[in-house]
Amino acid sequence: MITQISGVSELSLRLAKQYIMQGEAVAFHTETVYGLGADARSDNAVRHIFELKGRPQNNPLIVHVHRDFDITSLTDHIPDYAKALAKAYLPGPLTMVYPSTGKVSALVSCGLDTLAVRVPSSPTAQAFLRAVDVPIAAPSANLSKHISPVTARHVYEDFEGRIPLILDGGRCEGGIESTVLDCTGETPQILRAGLVTREMIAAVAGECAVYVPQKGEQPKSPGMAYKHYAPKCRTAFFAPEELATAKELYLQEEQKGGVPCFFCEDELARTLKGFRVLDLGSSGEEMANRLYELLHRGEEEATLLIGVCPKERGGVYEGVLNRLTRAFGG
């Protein structure tokens, strides 16, 4: 199979629809990361996504739809707070989990009676979703546990010869996956932190809880696996107060002939004179924007990535910290 990278055009959208209706997977740009999409109504198409990614069969997928899609066809219960959140933040990087009406393949939700639905804001995603006009099940377009893709080239490196088309919308500006919000209860509950923060949700819904997964429990949301978003090189992760130990590890790796590199926020990066450093930036939004691109770069350049946890908490920092700890296994 030849993998084609194409911008949005009448031809590429026609091809995308053709591939989707044939049960193939198509990668497409969103405002967060690139997605790997297939027809959510088809068991075979959804199964193909799991096989392509090497994804665990208990890790549910998110269904993507265009902004005018009738979501009531997928769920029969949308709480008032969810309607208010949709009005405030959709289209955008917010996935909401509802009770499922069973109108898509049961494989999408891995046996759960819920369905995660997202309306991306990316013009490329909207054009694709309108062209196919069916619910599209789409995890991130990377091999399971590998770094999420924020460019079409990242997708190509993982899936060359295995998918027919990548719809290229440029670099993803959001940088980390959508917030996943459980809307099945009286109070919204964050399953996965992202760019729509707890504070933003509470400002509209009045309150917002954060779900704490229990040991051995089936994941309720994508991205809850312990080791995830990970580079292929070796990694280590330290708290800010463990910097001396991190520096010792750096020097040990260098003495063995390896290529160590620090991965940290800007305030710390500016103090690490004489060390290789990948600078995440200074704000939560900047760190989210740079995170996966720098992880891809670190994977190419270093034998050991040494992550140092940012000091700040709250807001977008929570989503960044979630990805960092899973990427570094920290």
Steps between C-alpha positions, in 0.01 A plus 500: 500500500621850416436761771410838352531829690258759366348831599123546490359509147196364319711206385653417839162523674342279236780248550465525879129417480570213263761352733277539807207327326734216403594446865846658476650745751583861408723728708388861538610823666323630810579799720651267762683209330449303177226237518476157338138473392270223378124444476378469860194302384707211364645227721760416235607863454533557875684171542739616225592808708591286799709273277679788325599663828564182699256653746376306807145373450383656828597858406189680366494733200352846447237560233554819296216684325459831317341800669152447346483126569196396707666370819159391634525210255794370703370568851157553653617689808686832486493681836437874506856566615631305198286710266641815660857368467440411135376852432804649675782276372392308189627458240824464693729274702232358730372141486180424691398152612129417487282191540513316167196416288696221329494665157872438446710185528522364854875468442533880516418505872663163577186363662417810707146640479632851432626685193763774476410768242714787371442788256846620389548862392772437239378605152667186359316277746169678435540467123580129533215429743249686282620316189448156656200607714519195726636469855874440482678303772846652533781456750826691448679400179803332657602149593370403843697658786721698257513881493184661366537666156475875448611501134405290197863384487469351850200298381684389187797375703271265698262392222679520166360228274225409749239771440403656166461870588612767745304827482764762575380811682844611614641488851248447780503813715329360812767238541334259745184293472153625591366517852272199560203580723257245646150648458303198620450627855359803675846659512751505210815304573832527316632164382797646310634853547556716193471849355147559633589519866320414821471871573343566158248218546406608855447858377219373276372191683533637854725216616733239357656191657813311394476123469767291674538159329501193720770232469402225256196689373416500127589841353200732462688726263789493252837602641456344844765230450805540727763506223372707209610772256851359542818552295701196389816615677562443874341742743525612861279741693580718801333751730655852497666439839678193354698705248838403647420130450376574146830674419696200632302272271566734207876489559500122544324458165748735333797313648362176351499660155126566496317819407296621799263795478292688758131554430364779718326834537665825391587628848715194567630470143663844524706386800634181339806650333718239332221239491293394201146625560163486329311804630126442552424868553363702787117479495268201504375584150855534365603169657196324352579646159864385508474171690459235231709677240790513746448137604530401134816709471645354822432148376707574188789678672544345846573160650357615834235766561501636855170664584463745787145564617368859465436680829162655414165325547145564387357598162670365190798394715292204618469369144870553439595322822268210412679451166847550644462243777360243254760575232785463749336224706555721801 
